Amino acid sequence: MQSALYVALSAQVALERRLNTVAQNVANLNTGGYRAEEVKFETILSEAGAGQVAFSSSGASFISRKAGPVNKTDNPLDVAIQGDAWLAMNTPAGTVYTRDGRMQMTEAGDLQTIGGHPVLDMGGAPIALDPQAGMPVIGRDGMISQGGNQVGSLGLFRIDPASRLTRYENSGVIPNMPAAAVQDFTVTSVQQGYSEGANVNPVMEMTRMIMISRTFENAASTISETESSLMSAIRALGPST
């Protein structure tokens, strides 16, 4: 069995998956609140004869939770979250969490995300503002005021670190475990007039792309050399005419 051939092939499969995640991350460099996708590589040990052969698996992808850069927008409907928390929005897929704090108010006063999904409060209910009372003031604890009166509150939720996240659209995530409403705002807070960008490092992603391309070429070279070696062995060991 030509183990090198299959090892190199498994490496190419894993590298292709990693290249796809890099391409997706680069494409979302300017997507507000986007969370980069990473791949965790591993090997599979296979008993082959007297020794072990390590094959590369395609890897398990996961969504990075690192915070993105915060940009000042001076838009009163933009908020950036400080700390480990997420905003909640109502979507056709149910409650989805996001770090994209860019919001809009409809003519009826409904508070929505840029994508048109209702923003939820701590109890999971949509937030309605008074469209005639001007732009809201949003406190560090997410409390929303208009004309000096409290009219609602942004819900901030903490997702368990052990939860596996599934991507929804570009900036939303759906955890496989329930998220808990934030009660302590000493570490977690909301900053009005700011928005969070993608947590993608463009220099790092381009470096990874170059590294993956070179490694893929090396694996292809290994496959070619292994095939040549196999053909030479077949010709040398084959029956003479």
C-alpha positions in Angstrom: 0.0 0.0 0.0 1.4 3.4 -1.0 0.7 5.2 2.3 2.3 8.5 1.2 -0.2 8.7 -1.6 -3.2 8.6 0.7 -1.6 10.8 3.3 -0.9 13.5 0.8 -4.5 13.2 -0.6 -6.0 13.6 2.9 -3.8 16.7 3.4 -5.2 18.2 0.1 -8.8 17.6 1.3 -8.0 19.3 4.6 -6.3 22.2 2.9 -9.1 22.7 0.5 -11.5 23.1 3.4 -9.2 25.6 5.1 -8.9 27.6 1.9 -12.7 27.8 1.7 -12.8 29.3 5.2 -10.1 31.8 4.4 -11.9 32.9 1.3 -15.2 33.3 3.3 -13.4 35.4 6.0 -11.8 37.6 3.4 -15.1 38.2 1.6 -16.6 39.4 4.9 -13.8 41.8 6.0 -16.3 44.7 5.9 -19.3 42.8 7.3 -20.3 44.4 10.7 -20.1 42.0 13.6 -18.9 39.1 11.4 -17.2 36.3 13.3 -14.3 34.5 11.4 -14.6 30.8 10.8 -11.6 28.6 11.7 -10.8 25.0 11.2 -9.4 22.7 13.9 -7.1 20.2 12.3 -6.3 16.7 13.6 -4.9 13.4 12.4 -6.4 9.9 12.2 -4.0 7.1 13.1 -4.4 4.0 11.0 -2.8 0.7 11.7 -0.9 -0.2 8.5 1.4 -3.2 8.9 3.9 -2.9 11.7 3.8 0.9 11.9 1.2 3.7 12.2 0.3 6.0 9.4 -1.2 9.4 10.3 -3.8 10.7 7.9 -5.1 14.3 8.0 -8.8 14.7 8.7 -10.8 17.4 7.0 -11.0 19.2 10.4 -13.9 20.6 12.4 -14.9 24.2 11.7 -15.8 26.6 14.4 -16.8 30.2 14.7 -14.3 32.4 16.5 -15.6 34.5 19.4 -12.8 37.1 19.5 -14.1 40.7 19.6 -13.8 42.8 16.4 -12.5 46.4 16.1 -14.9 49.1 17.4 -15.5 52.1 15.1 -17.1 55.4 16.0 -20.1 56.2 13.9 -22.0 58.9 15.9 -25.2 57.2 14.8 -27.5 57.0 17.9 -28.9 53.7 16.6 -25.5 52.1 16.5 -24.2 50.2 19.6 -21.0 48.3 20.3 -21.0 45.7 23.0 -18.1 45.7 25.5 -17.4 42.3 27.0 -18.7 38.8 26.4 -22.3 39.4 25.3 -24.6 39.3 22.3 -27.7 41.2 21.0 -30.7 39.0 20.2 -33.0 39.3 17.2 -36.1 37.5 16.0 -35.7 35.7 12.7 -37.5 33.0 10.7 -35.0 30.5 12.3 -36.0 31.7 15.8 -33.9 33.7 18.2 -30.5 34.5 16.7 -27.6 36.3 18.4 -25.3 38.9 16.9 -22.5 41.4 17.6 -23.6 43.6 14.8 -25.2 46.6 16.7 -26.2 48.6 13.7 -30.0 49.2 14.1 -32.8 51.1 12.4 -36.2 52.4 13.5 -39.2 51.8 11.2 -41.9 54.4 10.7 -44.0 52.5 13.2 -41.2 52.7 15.8 -40.1 49.1 15.7 -36.4 48.7 16.4 -34.8 46.4 13.9 -31.4 45.2 12.8 -29.9 46.4 9.4 -31.2 43.2 8.0 -34.8 43.9 9.1 -35.0 41.6 12.0 -36.7 42.8 15.3 -34.3 43.5 18.1 -35.3 41.8 21.4 -35.2 42.9 25.0 -34.1 40.9 28.0 -37.4 39.0 28.0 -37.2 38.1 24.3 -39.9 40.6 23.2 -39.5 43.0 20.3 -38.7 46.6 21.2 -41.0 49.4 20.1 -40.0 53.1 20.2 -42.0 56.3 19.7 -41.1 57.5 16.2 -42.3 61.0 17.1 -40.0 61.3 20.2 -36.7 61.6 18.3 -33.7 59.5 18.5 -33.2 57.4 21.6 -30.5 57.6 24.3 -29.0 54.2 25.1 -27.3 53.7 28.4 -24.4 51.4 29.3 -26.8 48.8 30.6 -28.8 48.9 27.4 -31.6 51.0 28.8 -33.4 53.0 26.1 -34.8 56.5 26.9 -36.7 59.0 24.8 -37.6 62.5 26.0 -36.2 61.6 29.5 -38.6 58.5 29.8 -37.5 54.9 29.8 -39.1 53.2 26.9 -37.3 49.9 26.7 -34.1 48.0 27.1 -31.7 46.2 24.8 -31.3 42.5 25.7 -27.8 41.4 26.2 -27.1 37.7 26.4 -24.1 35.5 27.3 -23.5 32.3 25.3 -22.0 29.4 27.2 -18.4 28.9 26.0 -19.1 25.2 25.5 -21.9 26.0 23.0 -21.4 25.1 19.4 -22.3 28.0 17.2 -24.1 27.7 13.8 -23.9 30.7 11.5 -27.1 32.5 10.4 -26.7 34.8 7.4 -23.5 36.7 7.8 -23.3 38.1 11.4 -25.8 35.9 13.3 -25.1 32.8 15.3 -27.4 30.1 16.8 -26.0 28.3 19.8 -26.9 24.7 20.6 -27.3 25.7 24.3 -29.7 28.4 25.8 -28.1 31.8 26.2 -28.5 33.6 29.5 -29.5 37.3 30.0 -26.7 39.5 31.3 -27.5 40.9 34.8 -24.2 42.4 35.8 -23.1 45.4 33.7 -19.8 46.2 35.5 -17.8 44.3 32.9 -20.4 44.0 30.1 -21.8 47.2 28.7 -23.2 49.0 25.6 -21.5 51.9 23.9 -23.9 54.1 21.8 -22.7 55.7 18.6 -20.2 52.9 17.9 -20.3 49.7 15.9 -18.2 46.6 15.9 -16.5 45.3 12.7 -15.5 41.8 11.6 -12.9 40.1 13.8 -11.0 39.1 10.7 -7.3 39.9 10.5 -6.7 40.6 6.7 -2.9 40.3 6.9 -3.2 37.0 8.8 -5.7 35.6 6.4 -3.6 36.5 3.3 -0.6 34.9 5.0 -2.6 31.8 5.6 -3.8 31.7 2.0 -0.2 31.8 0.7 0.8 29.1 3.2 -2.1 26.9 2.2 -1.4 27.3 -1.5 2.3 26.3 -1.1 1.4 23.4 1.1 -1.2 22.2 -1.4 1.5 22.3 -4.2 3.9 20.3 -2.0 1.2 17.7 -1.4 0.5 17.5 -5.2 4.3 17.1 -5.8 4.3 14.2 -3.3 1.4 12.5 -5.0 3.1 12.8 -8.4 6.4 11.4 -7.0 4.6 8.5 -5.3 2.8 7.7 -8.6 6.0 7.7 -10.5 7.7 5.5 -7.9 4.7 3.0 -8.1 4.9 2.9 -11.9 8.6 2.3 -11.8 8.1 -0.6 -9.3 5.4 -2.1 -11.5 7.7 -2.0 -14.6 10.6 -3.4 -12.7 8.7 -6.3 -11.0 6.4 -7.0 -14.0 6.9 -10.2 -16.1 9.5 -9.8 -18.8 8.5 -10.4 -22.4 
